[in-house]
């Protein structure tokens, strides 16, 4: 090859980038170099990558797309290493960091009406704070948040919230919380970047310029009286063109309001690209619904790819359709490949569609556990899963630093929230004492109490976790259950984790049966619908592989729960709790229930979690209406 000024510029840019990275690794506290220098360096490196990297065999990509992706990956990688080191240092002095985090929160909000009410300015340490401030629940804040929504300033927090964030309503009705710039910044720096660094270390094969398919749906917002957006605490990937280049889905698709149509577009553009490296979503349930939709609509998708068109049945605005169709080209070769893969069946389909798929990135703990298990056994067989965060609308709680381990364990982030712990045995006490991070014990379970960056103080979050161990001086926890998702007709208190364990043991004794989804209802909410009897559990199951169960098989579930819960067994023996009733519902019943629940609560598909204990009669009645045996 002859002399090229372009290649010379590329090498110079690469040299600048190399120096920048090397220096910043040695001096992690220095600020980022000016954007122009970073982008120039990153651009040069991306161009080199395009010329010499022989691994990329997907769709042709524009140079600007590669440059943006490379820049985003390198900057986030640098931040990840930096914040991972900070986290490691913090875990060595977790008690000190926790108190620093608490006092920072209190000082920032000391001049609010709430801060003056509890005299935040005089609090010197965690002991002072726990002495002057009570444990709280949502009712403590609901009127204050209503005043903020109406436009009143400095009520709980010093700044105006970015949005009024609606919770998913898993344990009942949705709550409206505050979301601030600090909450979002902490989630990104202490959560996203750290977990991406953990991915890079655990799965070095992901360190390429392969794109991710992110299953995300455009949330709907309304406005409060003061013009503050009200909706889920999530932002669309299309909000940043640099971030968007990481994903297979183009920007116009994120403007489509229909979940069904957006899902089709996610699949269409993912299938066009055989080099997809990661499938990503907030929850494993979303990924599961994606593959069930793919199984139903693959023929339409393949035809669109073959013809280079967008399905005419999609309800798209003309401008959006035009922009999307401009990105389509007939690809008969890819269509032929896809047909062969689909005709071979759907077990392990993900790895056949995308041979270089390295990872599924989605939370698959808690209520999402069964979806993760189904995906690993069927559609995504052979693909590793990583459940990165333990987070909620209230903010980031923990990060999973062990991507390759099968147990979903999360290191509590000591700079994200000030944490207290209520022992499981004292949850029903009126004023139970709390423990701090250094006081909890491995193997014990606790309800989390948090003080966060957006106006919640000593807030009982409702999650019960088990301390699985410690990383240096910081607890590692496993999510157990939500207090609001407890079956309790006689004071027996059967948690979601306990019931699911019994259910899985029972399903294993039903030949050919595979669990697809389930929910329970306490007989009291159904009233006369099911006739008079002792209090009992109504259990709704969607199964694959069987059409009916004998009464003896159904009773296996009751026996399994008695084996796992001595309290439940004692009530059953005494006859104060009747035998549970097991109903099989039609295929797709839970998908329909999901739509109804989201409509009832205005919950986004990005944040929806199936309720394992139904608290609304109409939802239990809906499943009763779907019963097939």
C-alpha positions, -999 to 999 in steps of 0.1 A, spaced: 0 0 0 12 35 -8 15 65 15 -19 77 29 -25 109 49 -56 93 63 -37 64 77 -11 87 92 -39 107 108 -54 75 122 -21 65 138 -17 99 153 -52 98 167 -45 63 181 -14 76 198 -33 104 215 -60 80 226 -34 56 240 -17 83 260 -51 95 273 -61 60 285 -27 52 300 -25 85 319 -61 83 331 -56 48 343 -27 60 364 -45 92 376 -81 82 378 -92 115 393 -82 137 364 -111 151 344 -118 138 309 -99 155 281 -117 180 260 -144 164 239 -127 173 206 -95 155 215 -113 125 228 -135 122 197 -106 127 173 -87 99 191 -116 76 193 -125 82 157 -91 72 146 -91 41 166 -125 32 152 -112 36 116 -83 13 124 -107 -12 138 -128 -10 106 -98 -17 84 -81 -45 104 -108 -62 125 -119 -94 107 -144 -105 133 -172 -81 122 -193 -100 97 -227 -83 101 -244 -56 81 -223 -29 65 -220 0 90 -214 36 83 -181 51 95 -200 76 117 -219 47 134 -187 29 141 -170 61 154 -199 69 178 -201 33 191 -163 31 196 -163 65 214 -192 54 237 -177 20 245 -143 35 253 -156 63 275 -180 41 294 -152 15 297 -129 41 312 -157 52 336 -164 16 345 -128 9 356 -127 42 375 -159 36 394 -151 -1 400 -119 10 418 -139 35 438 -164 8 447 -137 -16 458 -122 12 480 -156 20 495 -162 -16 505 -131 -15 527 -146 13 547 -183 8 542 -194 22 576 -176 55 570 -189 58 534 -224 51 545 -223 79 571 -208 102 545 -236 94 521 -262 100 547 -248 133 558 -245 145 522 -282 138 517 -292 156 549 -270 186 542 -283 191 507 -320 190 519 -316 207 553 -332 240 540 -364 223 528 -396 223 548 -390 186 555 -354 191 565 -363 219 589 -391 198 604 -366 170 613 -337 194 620 -313 178 594 -288 206 600 -281 194 636 -277 157 627 -240 147 633 -241 110 625 -262 79 618 -272 75 655 -286 111 656 -305 105 624 -321 73 636 -330 89 669 -347 120 653 -364 105 622 -390 77 622 -392 47 599 -415 56 570 -437 41 543 -453 57 512 -482 72 532 -457 94 550 -448 111 517 -479 110 495 -493 144 505 -458 161 503 -453 147 468 -488 159 458 -477 194 468 -445 191 447 -466 179 417 -487 211 422 -456 233 420 -446 239 456 -408 241 459 -383 229 485 -408 206 502 -387 175 506 -358 181 482 -339 212 474 -342 210 436 -371 204 412 -375 167 404 -368 157 368 -399 135 368 -425 122 391 -417 85 388 -444 59 390 -435 25 405 -445 -7 388 -473 -15 413 -461 -51 419 -473 -51 455 -505 -32 449 -512 3 435 -485 23 419 -468 50 440 -455 83 428 -419 90 438 -394 118 430 -366 112 405 -336 136 405 -305 142 386 -285 126 414 -306 95 413 -299 91 375 -262 100 378 -257 74 406 -275 47 386 -253 53 356 -219 58 373 -222 34 402 -244 9 384 -243 8 346 -206 15 341 -195 -8 369 -217 -37 356 -203 -32 320 -168 -34 335 -178 -67 352 -191 -79 318 -159 -70 300 -139 -89 326 -162 -120 327 -169 -121 290 -139 -106 271 -155 -118 238 -181 -89 243 -153 -63 239 -161 -58 202 -181 -34 181 -210 -58 178 -243 -42 183 -269 -49 210 -306 -55 205 -323 -36 233 -359 -43 239 -372 -10 251 -406 6 247 -413 43 245 -429 53 278 -460 74 280 -458 105 302 -485 129 314 -479 163 331 -486 173 367 -503 206 375 -468 222 376 -458 207 343 -435 180 358 -436 148 337 -453 118 354 -444 84 342 -419 55 345 -383 63 355 -367 54 322 -354 73 292 -354 61 256 -321 50 240 -330 74 211 -324 103 235 -287 101 226 -275 95 191 -242 83 204 -259 57 226 -282 48 198 -254 35 176 -249 7 202 -282 -8 192 -297 -25 162 -330 -7 165 -330 26 146 -342 59 162 -376 61 145 -387 28 160 -384 42 195 -410 68 186 -437 42 179 -463 42 208 -476 7 203 -457 -20 222 -467 -46 197 -455 -26 167 -423 -16 185 -415 -52 193 -420 -62 157 -395 -35 146 -370 -45 173 -372 -81 159 -370 -70 123 -338 -50 126 -323 -75 149 -329 -103 124 -314 -83 97 -281 -82 116 -265 -117 120 -237 -103 142 -258 -92 172 -236 -96 203 -261 -90 232 -298 -91 239 -307 -66 265 -339 -57 285 -347 -45 320 -363 -79 328 -361 -115 316 -399 -115 313 -396 -90 284 -371 -112 266 -394 -142 271 -424 -123 255 -401 -113 227 -393 -149 218 -430 -159 220 -438 -131 196 -410 -142 173 -424 -177 173 -458 -164 162 -446 -138 136 -414 -151 121 -428 -157 87 -440 -121 84 -406 -109 96 -387 -130 71 -409 -118 42 -401 -82 52 -364 -89 51 -366 -107 18 -386 -79 1 -369 -50 19 -401 -36 33 -419 -27 65 -450 -47 73 -480 -28 60 -501 -40 90 -480 -19 115 -498 12 126 -470 38 119 -471 75 113 -463 82 76 -431 101 85 -419 72 107 -427 46 81 -408 66 55 -377 69 76 -378 32 85 -383 20 49 -353 41 38 -332 17 60 -346 -15 43 -330 -33 14 -341 -66 -1 -319 -94 14 -329 -127 0 -297 -144 13 -304 -135 49 -341 -144 45 -332 -179 33 -308 -184 62 -335 -173 87 -361 -197 72 -338 -226 76 -332 -217 113 -368 -213 121 -378 -245 104 -353 -263 126 -374 -254 157 -371 -229 185 -350 -247 210 -317 -228 210 -330 -205 182 -311 -174 196 -277 -189 190 -286 -200 155 -300 -166 145 -270 -148 159 -240 -171 160 -219 -146 178 -244 -138 205 -224 -137 237 -249 -126 264 -284 -119 275 -284 -89 298 -316 -88 319 -327 -91 356 -338 -127 361 -341 -128 399 -372 -124 421 -404 -126 401 -384 -129 369 -367 -161 379 -390 -184 360 -387 -165 327 -349 -167 330 -351 -204 335 -374 -209 306 -352 -189 283 -321 -208 293 -338 -241 288 -354 -232 255 -350 -202 232 -316 -190 246 -301 -224 253 -263 -221 254 -262 -183 259 -250 -169 292 -273 -147 312 -262 -117 334 -286 -101 359 -267 -68 365 -286 -47 390 -306 -47 421 -326 -15 416 -360 0 419 -378 33 412 -362 45 444 -327 41 428 -297 18 426 -294 -6 455 -268 -32 444 -246 -45 416 -238 -80 406 -200 -83 403 -201 -120 395 -217 -124 361 -207 -160 356 -221 -173 389 -256 -189 387 -267 -174 420 -280 -138 416 -261 -119 443 -258 -82 446 -232 -61 464 -249 -32 481 -236 1 468 -226 21 499 -225 55 481 -259 51 464 -282 47 494 -279 48 532 -291 14 542 -307 0 574 -319 -35 580 -350 -48 598 -346 -84 610 -372 -106 594 -385 -117 628 -394 -81 638 -412 -69 606 -446 -67 623 -434 -47 653 -447 -12 656 -412 5 660 -387 -22 653 -350 -14 658 -328 -14 627 -292 -26 621 -265 -10 600 -243 -27 573 -216 -37 598 -242 -53 621 -260 -77 598 -252 -114 598 -245 -138 569 -274 -162 563 -300 -139 580 -329 -121 562 -338 -85 565 -362 -59 551 -343 -30 535 -348 5 548 -332 32 526 -324 69 526 -319 79 489 -310 109 468 -346 119 460 -363 126 492 -370 93 509 -357 90 545 -356 58 565 -380 44 539 -392 8 542 -388 -3 506 -407 -36 511 -380 -59 498 -367 -87 520 -332 -98 512 -309 -125 526 -273 -116 534 -253 -141 513 -219 -129 525 -196 -99 525 -172 -83 500 -146 -68 522 -169 -50 548 -199 -46 525 -229 -70 525 -238 -91 495 -275 -98 493 -299 -121 475 -334 -109 468 -360 -130 486 -395 -115 483 -417 -84 485 -436 -81 517 -467 -71 497 -464 -104 477 -470 -126 507 -498 -152 509 -514 -148 542 -550 -160 549 -544 -171 586 -511 -155 596 -490 -182 579 -471 -157 557 -459 -178 527 -434 -157 507 -430 -157 469 -397 -176 472 -412 -203 494 -442 -208 472 -422 -209 440 -399 -235 455 -429 -257 463 -444 -251 429 -413 -261 410 -411 -293 430 -447 -301 422 -443 -294 385 -413 -318 384 -437 -345 395 -462 -338 367 -449 -358 337 -443 -336 306 -454 -304 324 -434 -271 320 -443 -240 340 -449 -210 318 -464 -186 344 -484 -185 376 -502 -163 401 -521 -169 433 -550 -152 450 -562 -155 486 -598 -168 486 -610 -138 505 -607 -114 475 -628 -137 453 -659 -136 475 -689 -155 463 -672 -163 429 -659 -196 442 -685 -205 469 -681 -208 506 -652 -227 521 -623 -224 545 -597 -198 536 -574 -212 509 -551 -203 480 -565 -201 445 -535 -209 422 -536 -201 385 -510 -220 363 -501 -218 326 -484 -250 317 -469 -264 285 -469 -301 278 -501 -311 296 -537 -303 290 -551 -314 324 -541 -326 358 -557 -352 380 -569 -342 415 -541 -362 429 -515 -343 408 -530 -309 418 -529 -319 455 -491 -325 451 -487 -288 452 -504 -285 485 -482 -314 499 -450 -298 486 -459 -265 503 -466 -283 535 -432 -300 533 -415 -266 529 -436 -246 554 -442 -260 589 -466 -231 597 -487 -238 566 -487 -275 574 -499 -269 609 -528 -248 597 -537 -274 571 -537 -302 597 -559 -281 620 -583 -274 591 -581 -237 595 -567 -234 560 -584 -254 532 -566 -272 504 -554 -250 476 -573 -250 444 -552 -253 413 -566 -239 380 -550 -244 346 -555 -214 323 -554 -212 286 -522 -205 266 -515 -168 265 -537 -160 295 -509 -143 314 -499 -122 284 -534 -109 283 -534 -104 320 -502 -84 317 -519 -60 292 -548 -55 315 -526 -49 345 -505 -23 326 -537 -6 315 -550 -5 350 -518 10 365 -503 30 336 -472 8 341 -446 8 313 -437 -25 296 -401 -16 306 -409 -18 343 -437 -43 345 -434 -72 369 -461 -99 371 -479 -100 404 -475 -134 420 -502 -126 446 -532 -109 430 -547 -81 451 -574 -70 428 -606 -91 423 -609 -82 386 -575 -98 379 -584 -130 397 -617 -130 379 -600 -126 346 -579 -157 352 -609 -176 364 -625 -168 331 -594 -182 313 -596 -215 332 -595 -246 310 -594 -273 337 
